[in-house]
């Protein structure tokens, strides 16, 4: 056996790269763990667009009920920075693995609790209050999930494949979307519209309890990353990179991350949540929307890893900027296809928008989150900067899109302009960003390029 007692997990006695067996286990754990956790998160988005307006937010004005439902979806994003601070601290001080185990447990239990909340007709105002509380807990769990999984994968990966491994968390996110969409599609097919609104929507949420057990089993079997083990080697105490230290030493990277993730964060939720509501108002059946989400998810599962591979070959910046440019170019065509009234074209629009606008930029995002920060504060820096941007750009994107469309009498052109603005933010961020593909993952923060103004690339000799 290559892993002997008292050696750093996944690293042999000579300090060389982890074996293929270990790398396959890490890849599978990141992909499946992210999928199981984000299955929970996407369920809420689908339910918010389809049934929560009538179950928890009854109103004489249907448009108001939909806006309240989508606002509750956005409320989860308010809790995500809190989760990023809490679990980022755990990940930097005690290890990546315990943080990832905690996030899947919190998200899974919060999602299961949502299935047990009585409707507004039974308990009145307590129904939306309990839903918001569960959503906030769910948001805390997701606040460090994507960044943590990305950091874990990249810290294990060989230097020339960090882009590929960093993209696995993005592919896992959309595998979770496919699973949740498939579950919703199955339940809507087997139930009537009234049955689904009454009790059918609860079935996918209850199924989350089974997925929690599977997710925990996957993650407790993970070993700690070699980069984290390198950080703690020879020290008597755990690393103590405080939030204040991260903010003081790596604030430039944190601001840069906010711009880099603006388009993929906002558009992923806009094309998933607002698009469902827009398709519904355009006369399409609920099945068309969920089918579109499934195909879009499969598309991202292909384009995200391809973007990661491309970033290993051509660099992170050009790939990211390509994704942002695609988002700008496809903003108006998306709505032209949806407004055609043809279900096939509507599904195609969702697949192309997600696969190009989101998949390309999302596929390179994970490795950038890891490479822009030093080891001691990597989990916190990546998670906090990304989730702070999620509040600004992501969580309320469906609500803002619905408001913009309503202000134009239901026309989609203001939303298309909003998409273009988001694409421009990420395009400019990519232009200003340093190339990080040759950086070390283990050098001290002060020596890491891009931190505190350093500019020279550092070749990673650790792998």
N, C-alpha and C positions, 0 to 999 in steps of 0.2 A: 504494500500500500504506500502511496506517495505522501499521504498526510499522517505524519507521526506525531506522538504526543509532544506537547510543549513547543510546537512550531506555530507560526502565524497561520491561521486558517487559510487553506487554499494556496499556500506558498511553500515551496520545497526548501530544503535545508540550505541550498545555495542562494536563496532569495530570488529565484527566477520567477517567471510568470506562472499563474495558476494553470493547472492541467486542463485539457480539453473537457474532461469529465466535470470538473468544477465549474468551468465556464458555461457548459450546457445547463448545469443545475441552476446557476445564477440567472442565465437568460430565461429559463422556464419559470423560475420563481418571480422574476420581475414582470414578465409578460402576463402570467396567470394571476399573480397577486394584484396587479394594477387592474386587470380586467374584472376580477371579482369585486374589488372595492368600488370602481366606477360604475359597475352595474347598478349599485345602490343610488349613486348620485344622478345618473341619467333617468332612472325611474321617476324621480321627483319631477324632473323637467317635463317628461312626457305626461305625467298625471296633472301637472300644473296647467299644461296647455289643453288637456282634454276634459278633465272632470272636476278638478279642485274648485273651479269657479262656482259650480252648482252645489258641491258637497259641503264646502267650508265657507264660501263667500256668497251666499244668495243675495241677489239685488234685483230691483225692478229694472235696472239698466244693465243688460248683458255686457256691454262694453266695459262698464265699471267693474263688474265681477271678474272679467278676464284680466284687467289691469291689476286688481288686487292679488289675483292668483300669481301673475307673473312677478309682482313685487315681492311676494313671499319667496319665490324662487331666488330672487336677488338677495334676500335677507341672509341666505346661507353664506354669501360671499363676505358679508360683514364679519362673520366669525372666522373666516379663513386666515386672516393675518394673526388672530389670537392663537389658532392652532399652529401656525407657522412658528410663532415665538416659542410656544410651549414645547412642541415636538422637535423643533429645530435645536433647542437647547439640549434636549435629551439625546438627539442624534449626534451632536458635537461633543457632548461630555461623556455619555455612557455607551455610545456606539450607534451605528445606523440600524442594526437589526432590532433592538428593543423599541425604537421609535416606529418602525414599520409595522411591528406586531401590534402596538398600541393603536395606530391609526385604523387598521382594518377592524379591530374589535369595536372601537367607538362608532365608526360609521355603520357597521352592520347592526349593532344593537339599536341605534337611532332609527335606522330604516325599518327595522322590525316593529318598533314602537309606533311608527306612523300608521301601520296597518290596523292597529288596535284603537285608534282615536275615533270616537263616535262622531257622526255628522253634526252639522250646525242645528239641524232640526231636533236633535236629541238633547244636546247640552248647551246650545246657544253659543255665546261668545267664547266659551272655553274651548270650543273645537278649533277655531283658528289660532288661539293662544297656544294650545298644546302643539299644534302643527308647527308653529313658528319656533317653539322651544326645541322640538325634535330636529327641525331644519338647521338651527344654530349649532346643535351638537354634531350633526352630520357635516356641517361646514367646517367645524374645528378639525374633525378627522381628516377631511380632504385637504386641509390647509398645508399639510406637509407631505402628503402622499406622492403626488407627481414628482416634486423636486427630490424627495427622499429616494424614491425608486430610481430616478435618473442618476443621482449621485452614487447610489449603490452600484448600479450597472457600470458606470463610467470608471469608478475607482477599481473595479475588478478587471476591466477590459485591457487587452494589449494596446499600446499607444496608437498603432496604425488602424485600430478598429473601434476606437472610442466613439466615433460618430454612429456606427452601426448599433453598438450596445446602448448608447444614449437614446436611440430612437425606439427601443423596445418598450419603454414606458408609454410612449405616445401610441404605439400599436396596441398596447394593452388597454389603454383608455378607450380606444375605439372598438376593441373586442368586447369590452364591457357594454358599450353602447349597442353593439349588435345583439348581445345576449338580452339586454333589457328590451330592445325593440322587438326582438323575436318573441319574447315572453308576452309583451303587451299585444302584439299581433295575434298570437295564439289565443289569448284570453278574449280579445274582442271578436275573434272568429267564432269561438265556442259559446259566446253569450250574446244576448240581445243588447241593444243600446241602453235600455233601462236597467238590465241586470248588471252591466259593466259599471254604470254610474252608481248603482246601489251597493254592490259588494264585489263585483268582478275585479275591480282595480286593486283590491286589497291582496289578491292572491300573489302577484309578483313581489309585493313587499314582504309578505310572510315567508316567501321562499328565500329571502335574504338570510334568514337564520341558518339555513343549511349551508349557504355559501360562506357565512362567517366561519363555521367550523372548518370548512375546506381551506379558506384563506389562512387561518391560524396555523393549520397543519403545514401548509406550504412554507410559511415564513419562519416558524420556529426552527425549521431545519436548515436555515441559512447560517453560514459562517460570517464572521465580521470581515470587512474589506481589508485588503493588504495596505491601502493608503492610511486607513484609520489605525491599524496596528503599527504602522511605521510612525505615526504621530505620537502614540503613547509608549513606544519602545523606550525602555530605560528610564521612565519616569515613575515616581512612587505614587503619584496621584493622577486622577483623570484629568484630561484637558479642561481648561476653564475659560474658554473663549466666550466672554460675556457679550450680551447684546450691545452694550456700550462700545466694546472693543470692535465688534463687527461694523457698527455704524461709523466709528471713527476711522478705521483703516481701509474699509472697502466700500465707502459710500458711492464712489464713482461707478463701480461695477453695479451697485444696486440701482442707481438711476438709469444706467444703460439697459439693464435687464427690463425695466418697466417699458422702455420704448420697443425693445426687441420682441416682447411678448404681446404687445397691444393688439395687433391684428389677429394672430391665431387664437388668443384668449377670447376676444370679443366675438369673432366670427364663428368660432366653434359653437358657442351658445346661441348666437343669433340664428344660424342656419339649422340649429336643432330645435330650439324652443319657439322663437318667433315664427319660423318657417312653418311649423305645425299649425299654429294659430292662423297664419296667413292662408295656408292651403285650405283649412277648414272654412274660412270666410269666403274663399274663392269657389266653394262648391265641391271640393274634393272630399272623398270619404276618409275616415280616420285610417283605414287600411292603407291608403295611398301614402299618407305621411309616414307611417311607421315602416312601410316597405322602402320608402325613399331613405329613411334613416339607416336601415339595415344595409342597403347597397352602398350608401355613402360611407358607412363605417368600414365595410370591407375594402372600399377604395382607399381609405386612409391607411388601413393596415398594410396595403401594398406600397403606397407612395411615401409614407413616413420612413420605413426602413431604406427605401431607395434613396431618399434624401440624405439619410444618415451615411450610407455608403458613398454617395456623391461628395458629401462634406469631408470624408476621409481622403478623398482623392483630389478635390478641387479647392477645399477650404470651406470654413463655416459661412463667411460673409456672402460669397456669391450665391450660395444655395438659399440662404435666408432671404436675400434680396429678390431672388427669383420668385419665391413664394409670395412675398409682398406685392410684387409687380403683377402676378397673376390675380391676386385679390382685387386690385384696382381695375384690371382689364375686364374681369367677369362680373363686376358689380351690377351693371344694367342688364347684360344678357341673362343673368339669373332670373330676374323678374319677367323679362320678355318670355322666357320659356315657361315659367309657371303660369303666367297670364294667358298662355295659348289655350288653356282649357283641356289640353291633351295630357292624360295621366302619365304616359310614357315620357313625354318631354319634361314634365314636372319632376319625375323621379331622376331623369338624366341631369337636370339642373342641380338637384341636391347632391348627386354623386360627384359631379364636376366641381361644384363649389367647395365641397369638403375636401375632395382629393387634391385639388390644386391650391385653392386659397388657404386652406388650413393644413393639409397633409404635409406639404413641402416645408413650410415654416415650422410647423409643429415637430417634424421629424428631426430637425437640427437644433431645436430649442433645448432638449435635455442635455446634450453634451456641452452647449454653451453655458448652461447654468452651473455645471461642474467646473469647467475650465476657467471661468471668470473669477473664481474665489479660491482662497488658500484652504488647506485641509482643516485647520483648526476651527474655522468659521464657515466652512463650505455649506453644511446643511442649513444653518440659520440664514446665511446670506442669500442662498438660492431660494429658500422657501419664503422668507419674509419679503424679498423684493418682488418675487413673482406674485405672491398673494396680495400684496398691497396694490399691485397693478391689476389684479383680478377684481378688486373692489371698484377701481376707477373705470376699467375698460370692460370687464367681463360680466359680472353679476347682473348689472342692470341694463345690459345691452338689449335683451328682449323687451324689457319695459320701455326703454328709450325708443327702440325701433317701433313698437306699437304706438307710442305717443306721437312720433313723427308721422307715421302713416295716418293716424286718426286726424292729425292737424291738417292733412292734405286731403281730407275726405275719403281716406282709404287708399289713396294712390301710393305706389311704392317708391317714387323717385326720391323723396327725402331720405329713405332708408339706403338707397343706392349711393347717394352722396355721403352718407354716414360711413358706409363701407369703404369708399374711396379715401376718406379722411383717415380712417384707421390704417389702411394700407400704406398711406404716405408716412404716418408716424413710424411704422416698422421699417419702411424703406430707408428713411433718414437715419434711424437708429443703426441699421445694418451698414450704411455708408460710413457712419462715425465710429463703428466698433473696430477694435483691433482684431487681427487674425489670431485665433487661439489654438489652432490645431496642433502646433508643435510645443505647446507649453507643458511644463512639468506639473504633476499633480501633488508633489510632495515637498517642493521648495518652500521656505518660509514666506509668509505673506509679503514682507518688505521686499523680497527678491522676485516675487511673482509678477510677470509683465502685465500691465494694465491695472495694477493696484498702486495707488498713491502716485500715479503719473509715470511709472516705469514703462518703457516702450520696447525694449529688446526682447525678442522671443527666446525662450529657454527650451532647449531640447531635453526631453525626458529620458534620462539615462537609467531610470529605475527599472524599465521594462526590458 
